[in-house]
């Protein structure tokens, strides 16, 4: 019990700050409805996190808000989605994800090797951008026996790239696709690195975009098992690993499994309107608090600490992702 209390006390300051920023954002949205609570939450978070609230004591709580609350939000999103919703992606949507992941993996690996990064770092960069950011890197690293320093460097780079894309792609999508919901969702859900970045980026447009962008994102996450298997096989073939067993077992993230379970329930059973509305209300608040935390944790100094070679790698991979997404959306007529 004492351990639980100590952990709770560590989380509370950052969680409380994230909640306060979310409340301010919601109130601000009443005055600035065109911006909306989600946009204001992340903008306020960025402003405050880089000026007044840099204290290390806030880190545990903002990390909890960014990761756990977003996961809970994704789970609750399952109550607002049915198989009919997923079906709107269609086979074109699935083909789009496969083409995107293949292009990003090949592109990131090739660029990394050309820029002088070792094979393990290139593989982690490829998987992190193609699937789900830090979570994918965390699953790939032990499978290919990457060391902690390499893993940390690539995680930082992927997160920096994801942040830049999170703040720019929504406006690109809006300018190119206008009211076309599925195209904007495919652009964001098919490119942005982490679940948090997909939610944050899509929230800058509207809640419906969040829902559909997450369908594309979850499809990518489901392919994590395949990506890790292929990367591990390549590492063994290239004699990059010394053991026959990977050091860490991996699986589909729990929140994706729960999302699919609740989606099945919502598809086959008629749930009370109050139930689905309640899930949507709680999910929206969790999402806004998480977006505030993402903003609070965004440290601009990290951009300056990485060398030009790392930044060139990140920007090059981001360009490949964006161009490929626009090309495939156009060719497949999503």
Helices and strands as residue ranges (DSSP letters): H 2-31, H 36-49, G 56-58, H 59-77, G 78-80, H 83-87, H 90-114, H 119-130, H 134-143, H 148-177, H 181-189, H 195-203, H 207-222, H 224-237, H 254-268, H 273-297, H 301-305, H 308-332
